[in-house]
Amino acid sequence: MAKEKQDAIYVYEGKNKQGKVEKGEITSSSEALAKAALRRKGVIATKVKKKPKDLFGGAGGKPIEPGDIAIFARQLTTMMECGVPLIQSFEIVGEGHENPRMQKLILEIKADVEAGGTMADALRKHPEQFDTLFCNLVEAGEQAGILETLLNKVAVYKEKSEAIKKKIKGALSYPVSILVVASGVSAILLIYVVPVFADLFSGFGADLPAMTQFVVNLSNYMQANWYIILGIIIGIKVAYTQGRKRSKAFDEFMQRVSLKLPVFGELIRLSAIARFARTLSTMFAAGTPLVDAMDSVAGATGNIVYVEAVLHMKEEVATGTSLAQSMRDTEVFPNMVIQMVQIGEESGAIDAMLEKVADYYEEEVDAMVEKISSMMEPMIMAFLGVVIGGLVLSMYMPIFKMGEVI
């Protein structure tokens, strides 16, 4: 039995029906089929060449990010709401994407669906890009004949989740970036600027002020051992990054510690609750059974404390305990959230209640990010003033002292 050829991306150049030169890319299993597909589109190809793969065997371009998947879900939803057939929607969205990797992914899904498979099965072939929640919602939509509706819910869910992640990363990276800049400026001053002043001070023939002497000694140490200090900083960074990637115990320990951080711990807690509520609301709206939804919900919270809490809730709910009571037993959810869930259970509108909880806590995350930004700005300015200003002042103190003597 002949081995089926895999699709590849071909770069083409040709003339369209208006006689204008057209360039682009097309996915096909062979050069001949690519030319035939172009002819059907009204393009007479003058050059068709397989696009070379990058060093990692992909189709080139930047890696696929979660934000790309959110945009894909929104574009597909928009196409279907406009009455465009699913296959044609894949083609329009895929060929219009700027990232070749994302384009290749979408056109592979299109090929699988076009061959008679379901969209959910096509998505499950790419688990790195499409999680269990995404695939399950698409499957539920296909089975119930409401794919357009559930794709819209997926798009909203992905957009909200990515928005929260970006806000948290922004809030956490802001002070870190300032510290990095301050450290860099301080290092430049100590290694290159302070030695110039030190040579000048050596001819004064008088004792230097204590602060100036400390800075000069620190400068001498930095000049002699800068490579050791740099190596230690890089080593700590690499060890931390690799430790979180390779050691589950270390990663879970850092997640627990993060919840205890002042100010930032509260931000992480609010975001975990928002993601919990948003994910569970989306799963409920799709008709997913509560117990089955819990695994996806646990993974979406993003923190081991809430992952363990949700999995504990799953066990209790499976034995007949109400969702509100199981949340109360974990002792990690605020009373307001528990009461809203309880009202939702009693009224039969738990998905709507959870959506309101998600909206509320997403607004709380926004407010917390603004609060952190406004609070950090004066603190950072004071820090920079003390560190950078202190270094500069220490260099001028001997000059002021000499002026007083004269």
ZATIBA-341254 format. One record per residue (C-alpha): residue number from 1; residue in one letter; x, y, z. Coordinates in Angstrom, 3 decimals, padded with zeros to 6 digits, always signed. Layout:
SITE    i  aa         x         y         z
SITE  NUM   A         X         Y         Z
...
//
This chain:
SITE    i  aa         x         y         z
SITE    1   M  +000.000  +000.000  +000.000
SITE    2   A  +001.475  +003.351  -001.057
SITE    3   K  +002.343  +005.748  +001.709
SITE    4   E  +000.093  +008.821  +001.737
SITE    5   K  +001.989  +012.043  +001.048
SITE    6   Q  +001.729  +014.684  +003.742
SITE    7   D  +000.674  +018.236  +002.943
SITE    8   A  +003.359  +020.882  +002.653
SITE    9   I  +003.353  +024.637  +002.191
SITE   10   Y  +004.213  +025.884  -001.321
SITE   11   V  +005.239  +029.432  -002.193
SITE   12   Y  +003.732  +030.545  -005.494
SITE   13   E  +003.831  +033.435  -007.937
SITE   14   G  +001.432  +033.912  -010.833
SITE   15   K  -001.183  +036.091  -012.507
SITE   16   N  -004.830  +036.369  -011.504
SITE   17   K  -007.851  +036.929  -013.764
SITE   18   Q  -007.161  +040.656  -013.881
SITE   19   G  -003.627  +040.017  -015.130
SITE   20   K  -002.028  +041.265  -011.921
SITE   21   V  +000.913  +039.480  -010.329
SITE   22   E  -000.107  +037.571  -007.212
SITE   23   K  +002.187  +036.006  -004.626
SITE   24   G  +001.374  +033.853  -001.640
SITE   25   E  +001.416  +030.430  -000.027
SITE   26   I  -000.783  +027.384  -000.456
SITE   27   T  -000.920  +024.024  +001.314
SITE   28   S  -000.932  +020.907  -000.864
SITE   29   S  +000.446  +017.379  -001.021
SITE   30   S  +002.340  +018.000  -004.291
SITE   31   E  +003.438  +020.750  -006.651
SITE   32   A  +001.028  +019.575  -009.372
SITE   33   L  -001.954  +019.619  -007.014
SITE   34   A  -000.902  +023.057  -005.783
SITE   35   K  -000.941  +024.377  -009.371
SITE   36   A  -004.348  +022.762  -009.959
SITE   37   A  -005.748  +024.368  -006.797
SITE   38   L  -004.425  +027.738  -007.903
SITE   39   R  -006.045  +027.346  -011.336
SITE   40   R  -009.400  +026.704  -009.647
SITE   41   K  -008.910  +030.001  -007.817
SITE   42   G  -008.214  +031.781  -011.076
SITE   43   V  -004.447  +032.077  -010.647
SITE   44   I  -002.108  +030.905  -013.408
SITE   45   A  +001.059  +029.963  -011.537
SITE   46   T  +004.418  +030.848  -013.096
SITE   47   K  +006.434  +029.584  -010.125
SITE   48   V  +005.531  +027.067  -007.417
SITE   49   K  +008.167  +025.982  -004.922
SITE   50   K  +007.968  +024.060  -001.669
SITE   51   K  +008.663  +026.321  +001.288
SITE   52   P  +011.790  +025.184  +003.190
SITE   53   K  +011.230  +024.068  +006.770
SITE   54   D  +012.894  +025.839  +009.647
SITE   55   L  +015.566  +024.313  +011.897
SITE   56   F  +012.924  +022.693  +014.095
SITE   57   G  +011.066  +021.044  +011.241
SITE   58   G  +008.161  +023.446  +011.296
SITE   59   A  +006.790  +025.730  +008.633
SITE   60   G  +008.777  +028.758  +009.787
SITE   61   G  +007.435  +031.767  +011.608
SITE   62   K  +007.027  +032.435  +015.298
SITE   63   P  +005.727  +029.745  +017.694
SITE   64   I  +001.961  +029.443  +018.107
SITE   65   E  +000.809  +031.301  +021.226
SITE   66   P  -002.427  +030.849  +023.217
SITE   67   G  -003.460  +034.268  +021.936
SITE   68   D  -003.321  +032.926  +018.367
SITE   69   I  -005.783  +030.187  +019.330
SITE   70   A  -008.121  +032.773  +020.879
SITE   71   I  -008.037  +034.833  +017.675
SITE   72   F  -008.610  +031.686  +015.594
SITE   73   A  -011.719  +030.801  +017.642
SITE   74   R  -013.083  +034.352  +017.285
SITE   75   Q  -012.418  +034.498  +013.510
SITE   76   L  -014.033  +031.106  +012.945
SITE   77   T  -017.061  +032.154  +014.996
SITE   78   T  -017.424  +035.378  +013.006
SITE   79   M  -017.226  +033.488  +009.697
SITE   80   M  -019.888  +031.000  +010.747
SITE   81   E  -022.167  +033.763  +012.085
SITE   82   C  -021.964  +035.344  +008.625
SITE   83   G  -023.173  +032.076  +007.081
SITE   84   V  -019.828  +030.958  +005.636
SITE   85   P  -019.582  +027.119  +005.508
SITE   86   L  -017.114  +025.524  +007.957
SITE   87   I  -014.636  +024.266  +005.332
SITE   88   Q  -014.547  +027.615  +003.578
SITE   89   S  -014.166  +029.357  +006.950
SITE   90   F  -011.056  +027.278  +007.667
SITE   91   E  -009.646  +028.186  +004.269
SITE   92   I  -010.288  +031.920  +004.653
SITE   93   V  -008.939  +032.100  +008.215
SITE   94   G  -005.963  +029.829  +007.480
SITE   95   E  -004.732  +031.456  +004.283
SITE   96   G  -005.218  +034.909  +005.762
SITE   97   H  -003.049  +034.232  +008.820
SITE   98   E  +000.323  +035.970  +008.972
SITE   99   N  +002.061  +033.241  +010.996
SITE  100   P  +003.019  +030.308  +008.695
SITE  101   R  +002.875  +027.832  +011.595
SITE  102   M  -000.650  +028.870  +012.491
SITE  103   Q  -001.611  +028.822  +008.830
SITE  104   K  -000.294  +025.283  +008.472
SITE  105   L  -002.150  +024.176  +011.626
SITE  106   I  -005.504  +025.562  +010.444
SITE  107   L  -005.176  +024.081  +006.969
SITE  108   E  -004.285  +020.679  +008.474
SITE  109   I  -007.484  +020.819  +010.538
SITE  110   K  -009.395  +021.812  +007.396
SITE  111   A  -007.950  +018.826  +005.508
SITE  112   D  -009.006  +016.425  +008.298
SITE  113   V  -012.567  +017.815  +008.406
SITE  114   E  -012.768  +017.843  +004.609
SITE  115   A  -011.781  +014.153  +004.600
SITE  116   G  -014.886  +013.315  +006.648
SITE  117   G  -013.648  +013.608  +010.238
SITE  118   T  -015.219  +015.725  +012.949
SITE  119   M  -013.734  +019.058  +013.930
SITE  120   A  -013.257  +017.831  +017.519
SITE  121   D  -011.199  +014.841  +016.345
SITE  122   A  -009.149  +017.116  +014.080
SITE  123   L  -008.416  +019.435  +017.012
SITE  124   R  -007.428  +016.534  +019.276
SITE  125   K  -004.543  +015.765  +016.903
SITE  126   H  -002.952  +019.002  +018.140
SITE  127   P  -003.097  +018.780  +021.967
SITE  128   E  -000.386  +021.419  +022.453
SITE  129   Q  -002.627  +024.060  +020.900
SITE  130   F  -006.139  +022.827  +021.748
SITE  131   D  -006.785  +021.752  +025.332
SITE  132   T  -009.395  +019.278  +026.539
SITE  133   L  -011.917  +022.028  +027.278
SITE  134   F  -011.694  +023.429  +023.737
SITE  135   C  -012.096  +019.990  +022.142
SITE  136   N  -014.947  +018.924  +024.436
SITE  137   L  -016.935  +022.093  +023.767
SITE  138   V  -016.490  +021.718  +019.999
SITE  139   E  -017.577  +018.077  +020.236
SITE  140   A  -020.671  +019.054  +022.248
SITE  141   G  -021.486  +021.742  +019.675
SITE  142   E  -021.176  +019.306  +016.774
SITE  143   Q  -023.358  +016.697  +018.471
SITE  144   A  -026.076  +019.202  +019.460
SITE  145   G  -025.965  +021.126  +016.178
SITE  146   I  -024.956  +024.365  +017.916
SITE  147   L  -021.286  +024.519  +016.928
SITE  148   E  -021.503  +028.246  +016.159
SITE  149   T  -022.879  +029.024  +019.641
SITE  150   L  -020.287  +026.972  +021.505
SITE  151   L  -017.436  +028.279  +019.357
SITE  152   N  -018.507  +031.751  +020.453
SITE  153   K  -018.337  +030.632  +024.097
SITE  154   V  -014.867  +029.166  +023.470
SITE  155   A  -013.756  +032.442  +021.864
SITE  156   V  -015.054  +034.496  +024.815
SITE  157   Y  -013.435  +032.100  +027.290
SITE  158   K  -010.050  +032.193  +025.526
SITE  159   E  -010.121  +035.989  +025.171
SITE  160   K  -010.954  +036.488  +028.857
SITE  161   S  -008.324  +033.972  +029.990
SITE  162   E  -005.579  +035.542  +027.885
SITE  163   A  -006.539  +039.035  +029.051
SITE  164   I  -006.148  +038.002  +032.704
SITE  165   K  -002.800  +036.310  +032.035
SITE  166   K  -001.432  +039.404  +030.285
SITE  167   K  -002.535  +041.684  +033.125
SITE  168   I  -000.917  +039.490  +035.764
SITE  169   K  +002.309  +039.145  +033.779
SITE  170   G  +002.374  +042.903  +033.273
SITE  171   A  +001.846  +043.592  +036.975
SITE  172   L  +004.561  +041.106  +037.996
SITE  173   S  +007.093  +042.063  +035.322
SITE  174   Y  +006.915  +045.831  +035.926
SITE  175   P  +008.878  +045.938  +039.214
SITE  176   V  +011.229  +043.209  +037.997
SITE  177   S  +012.108  +045.169  +034.861
SITE  178   I  +012.789  +048.298  +036.943
SITE  179   L  +015.083  +046.319  +039.258
SITE  180   V  +016.960  +044.938  +036.261
SITE  181   V  +017.443  +048.428  +034.798
SITE  182   A  +018.515  +049.843  +038.164
SITE  183   S  +021.003  +046.995  +038.648
SITE  184   G  +022.404  +047.523  +035.148
SITE  185   V  +022.862  +051.275  +035.663
SITE  186   S  +024.435  +050.703  +039.077
SITE  187   A  +026.852  +048.151  +037.638
SITE  188   I  +027.908  +050.571  +034.857
SITE  189   L  +028.492  +053.327  +037.404
SITE  190   L  +030.519  +051.064  +039.686
SITE  191   I  +032.650  +049.508  +036.953
SITE  192   Y  +033.268  +052.485  +034.630
SITE  193   V  +032.405  +055.788  +036.372
SITE  194   V  +033.459  +055.333  +039.997
SITE  195   P  +037.076  +054.276  +039.094
SITE  196   V  +037.556  +057.668  +037.340
SITE  197   F  +036.541  +059.495  +040.514
SITE  198   A  +038.618  +057.106  +042.635
SITE  199   D  +041.761  +058.034  +040.674
SITE  200   L  +040.912  +061.703  +041.193
SITE  201   F  +040.375  +061.232  +044.929
SITE  202   S  +043.684  +059.387  +045.366
SITE  203   G  +045.545  +062.694  +044.865
SITE  204   F  +043.592  +064.550  +047.567
SITE  205   G  +045.812  +063.293  +050.365
SITE  206   A  +042.877  +063.165  +052.801
SITE  207   D  +040.563  +060.492  +054.153
SITE  208   L  +037.450  +059.899  +052.090
SITE  209   P  +033.984  +060.069  +053.664
SITE  210   A  +032.757  +056.664  +054.850
SITE  211   M  +030.032  +056.496  +052.199
SITE  212   T  +032.479  +057.329  +049.416
SITE  213   Q  +035.028  +054.815  +050.680
SITE  214   F  +032.346  +052.109  +050.760
SITE  215   V  +031.365  +052.831  +047.143
SITE  216   V  +035.030  +052.825  +046.022
SITE  217   N  +035.622  +049.477  +047.747
SITE  218   L  +032.442  +048.102  +046.157
SITE  219   S  +033.628  +049.358  +042.770
SITE  220   N  +037.011  +047.644  +043.194
SITE  221   Y  +035.272  +044.400  +044.096
SITE  222   M  +032.941  +044.666  +041.082
SITE  223   Q  +035.849  +045.267  +038.721
SITE  224   A  +037.753  +042.253  +040.052
SITE  225   N  +034.793  +039.844  +040.286
SITE  226   W  +032.134  +041.047  +037.837
SITE  227   Y  +032.229  +037.782  +035.888
SITE  228   I  +031.625  +035.780  +039.074
SITE  229   I  +028.670  +037.975  +040.049
SITE  230   L  +027.234  +037.782  +036.522
SITE  231   G  +027.707  +034.001  +036.525
SITE  232   I  +025.877  +033.674  +039.848
SITE  233   I  +022.945  +035.808  +038.606
SITE  234   I  +022.662  +033.805  +035.364
SITE  235   G  +023.041  +030.542  +037.299
SITE  236   I  +020.203  +031.456  +039.684
SITE  237   K  +017.976  +032.458  +036.765
SITE  238   V  +018.681  +029.218  +034.845
SITE  239   A  +018.323  +027.065  +037.982
SITE  240   Y  +014.971  +028.682  +038.823
SITE  241   T  +013.625  +028.345  +035.270
SITE  242   Q  +014.792  +024.754  +034.825
SITE  243   G  +013.682  +023.846  +038.348
SITE  244   R  +010.111  +024.920  +037.595
SITE  245   K  +010.158  +023.078  +034.288
SITE  246   R  +011.758  +019.834  +035.450
SITE  247   S  +010.724  +019.509  +039.097
SITE  248   K  +007.015  +019.257  +039.783
SITE  249   A  +007.627  +019.521  +043.539
SITE  250   F  +009.622  +022.752  +043.166
SITE  251   D  +007.047  +024.245  +040.799
SITE  252   E  +004.204  +023.425  +043.180
SITE  253   F  +006.205  +024.864  +046.108
SITE  254   M  +006.691  +028.146  +044.228
SITE  255   Q  +002.976  +028.261  +043.352
SITE  256   R  +002.082  +027.903  +047.043
SITE  257   V  +004.597  +030.577  +048.014
SITE  258   S  +003.232  +032.946  +045.361
SITE  259   L  -000.161  +033.026  +047.120
SITE  260   K  +001.539  +034.255  +050.312
SITE  261   L  +003.315  +037.179  +048.674
SITE  262   P  +002.146  +040.604  +049.864
SITE  263   V  -000.182  +042.297  +047.340
SITE  264   F  +000.837  +040.002  +044.453
SITE  265   G  -000.486  +036.932  +046.279
SITE  266   E  -003.941  +038.513  +046.396
SITE  267   L  -003.747  +039.245  +042.655
SITE  268   I  -002.887  +035.613  +041.892
SITE  269   R  -005.719  +034.411  +044.155
SITE  270   L  -008.285  +036.661  +042.446
SITE  271   S  -007.188  +035.506  +039.001
SITE  272   A  -007.396  +031.823  +040.015
SITE  273   I  -010.989  +032.304  +041.227
SITE  274   A  -011.894  +034.211  +038.043
SITE  275   R  -010.510  +031.433  +035.840
SITE  276   F  -012.274  +028.791  +037.944
SITE  277   A  -015.631  +030.531  +037.556
SITE  278   R  -015.175  +031.341  +033.851
SITE  279   T  -014.113  +027.792  +032.940
SITE  280   L  -016.855  +026.070  +034.948
SITE  281   S  -019.486  +028.457  +033.563
SITE  282   T  -018.384  +027.686  +030.004
SITE  283   M  -018.427  +023.935  +030.634
SITE  284   F  -021.881  +024.106  +032.242
SITE  285   A  -023.261  +026.132  +029.347
SITE  286   A  -022.031  +023.412  +026.977
SITE  287   G  -023.923  +020.773  +028.938
SITE  288   T  -020.799  +019.037  +030.272
SITE  289   P  -021.549  +016.951  +033.415
SITE  290   L  -020.138  +018.557  +036.565
SITE  291   V  -017.816  +015.688  +037.502
SITE  292   D  -016.446  +015.462  +033.966
SITE  293   A  -015.843  +019.212  +033.869
SITE  294   M  -013.758  +019.311  +037.036
SITE  295   D  -010.484  +018.084  +035.481
SITE  296   S  -010.496  +020.876  +032.890
SITE  297   V  -011.522  +023.418  +035.526
SITE  298   A  -008.705  +022.332  +037.853
SITE  299   G  -006.067  +022.784  +035.167
SITE  300   A  -007.420  +026.204  +034.204
SITE  301   T  -007.022  +027.727  +037.695
SITE  302   G  -003.250  +027.951  +037.250
SITE  303   N  -002.268  +027.362  +040.886
SITE  304   I  -001.676  +024.044  +042.670
SITE  305   V  -003.677  +025.131  +045.749
SITE  306   Y  -006.790  +025.591  +043.616
SITE  307   V  -005.996  +022.554  +041.461
SITE  308   E  -006.021  +020.358  +044.588
SITE  309   A  -009.146  +022.099  +045.872
SITE  310   V  -011.076  +021.497  +042.643
SITE  311   L  -009.999  +017.848  +042.460
SITE  312   H  -011.141  +017.413  +046.076
SITE  313   M  -014.460  +019.007  +045.092
SITE  314   K  -014.735  +016.512  +042.225
SITE  315   E  -014.481  +013.599  +044.659
SITE  316   E  -017.134  +015.071  +046.966
SITE  317   V  -019.527  +015.959  +044.135
SITE  318   A  -019.176  +012.415  +042.758
SITE  319   T  -020.469  +011.095  +046.105
SITE  320   G  -023.538  +013.362  +046.059
SITE  321   T  -022.308  +016.487  +047.869
SITE  322   S  -023.551  +019.788  +046.463
SITE  323   L  -021.063  +021.971  +044.595
SITE  324   A  -021.477  +024.835  +047.088
SITE  325   Q  -020.810  +022.555  +050.074
SITE  326   S  -017.767  +020.978  +048.427
SITE  327   M  -016.391  +024.489  +047.753
SITE  328   R  -016.997  +025.427  +051.389
SITE  329   D  -015.076  +022.342  +052.551
SITE  330   T  -011.929  +023.367  +050.633
SITE  331   E  -011.688  +026.669  +052.566
SITE  332   V  -010.045  +028.472  +049.620
SITE  333   F  -013.099  +030.145  +048.070
SITE  334   P  -014.621  +033.403  +049.409
SITE  335   N  -018.049  +033.194  +051.002
SITE  336   M  -019.546  +035.395  +048.270
SITE  337   V  -018.549  +032.899  +045.567
SITE  338   I  -019.978  +029.988  +047.553
SITE  339   Q  -023.275  +031.801  +048.124
SITE  340   M  -023.592  +032.695  +044.427
SITE  341   V  -023.002  +029.039  +043.472
SITE  342   Q  -025.546  +027.914  +046.056
SITE  343   I  -028.163  +030.312  +044.648
SITE  344   G  -027.338  +029.044  +041.163
SITE  345   E  -027.840  +025.424  +042.239
SITE  346   E  -031.164  +026.211  +043.867
SITE  347   S  -032.455  +028.251  +040.901
SITE  348   G  -031.048  +025.985  +038.172
SITE  349   A  -028.999  +028.847  +036.697
SITE  350   I  -025.566  +027.929  +037.954
SITE  351   D  -023.848  +028.764  +034.665
SITE  352   A  -025.273  +032.316  +034.736
SITE  353   M  -024.238  +032.775  +038.388
SITE  354   L  -020.723  +031.523  +037.680
SITE  355   E  -020.482  +033.907  +034.745
SITE  356   K  -021.385  +036.808  +037.046
SITE  357   V  -018.732  +035.619  +039.520
SITE  358   A  -016.167  +035.479  +036.710
SITE  359   D  -017.090  +038.996  +035.534
SITE  360   Y  -016.831  +040.342  +039.088
SITE  361   Y  -013.427  +038.811  +039.795
SITE  362   E  -012.049  +039.813  +036.399
SITE  363   E  -012.991  +043.404  +037.294
SITE  364   E  -011.285  +042.880  +040.662
SITE  365   V  -008.125  +041.759  +038.837
SITE  366   D  -008.250  +044.934  +036.717
SITE  367   A  -008.637  +047.088  +039.827
SITE  368   M  -005.820  +045.254  +041.610
SITE  369   V  -003.442  +045.706  +038.655
SITE  370   E  -004.180  +049.454  +038.604
SITE  371   K  -003.689  +049.600  +042.374
SITE  372   I  -000.333  +047.817  +042.154
SITE  373   S  +000.821  +050.098  +039.330
SITE  374   S  -000.113  +053.280  +041.203
SITE  375   M  +001.436  +051.943  +044.414
SITE  376   M  +004.665  +050.742  +042.798
SITE  377   E  +005.463  +053.947  +040.906
SITE  378   P  +006.394  +056.115  +043.938
SITE  379   M  +008.171  +053.157  +045.573
SITE  380   I  +010.223  +052.548  +042.431
SITE  381   M  +011.067  +056.253  +042.112
SITE  382   A  +012.206  +056.289  +045.739
SITE  383   F  +014.277  +053.136  +045.184
SITE  384   L  +015.972  +054.578  +042.101
SITE  385   G  +016.612  +057.837  +043.941
SITE  386   V  +018.258  +056.065  +046.858
SITE  387   V  +020.384  +053.672  +044.782
SITE  388   I  +021.412  +055.809  +041.786
SITE  389   G  +021.287  +059.098  +043.690
SITE  390   G  +023.305  +057.574  +046.543
SITE  391   L  +026.063  +056.465  +044.173
SITE  392   V  +026.259  +059.901  +042.525
SITE  393   L  +026.176  +061.730  +045.877
SITE  394   S  +028.954  +059.563  +047.316
SITE  395   M  +031.205  +060.628  +044.415
SITE  396   Y  +030.592  +064.333  +045.020
SITE  397   M  +030.928  +064.279  +048.817
SITE  398   P  +034.784  +064.507  +048.763
SITE  399   I  +034.537  +067.451  +046.336
SITE  400   F  +032.110  +069.229  +048.666
SITE  401   K  +034.438  +068.472  +051.592
SITE  402   M  +037.442  +069.870  +049.719
SITE  403   G  +035.475  +073.016  +048.892
SITE  404   E  +034.679  +073.566  +052.574
SITE  405   V  +038.384  +073.266  +053.517
SITE  406   I  +039.363  +075.796  +050.854
//
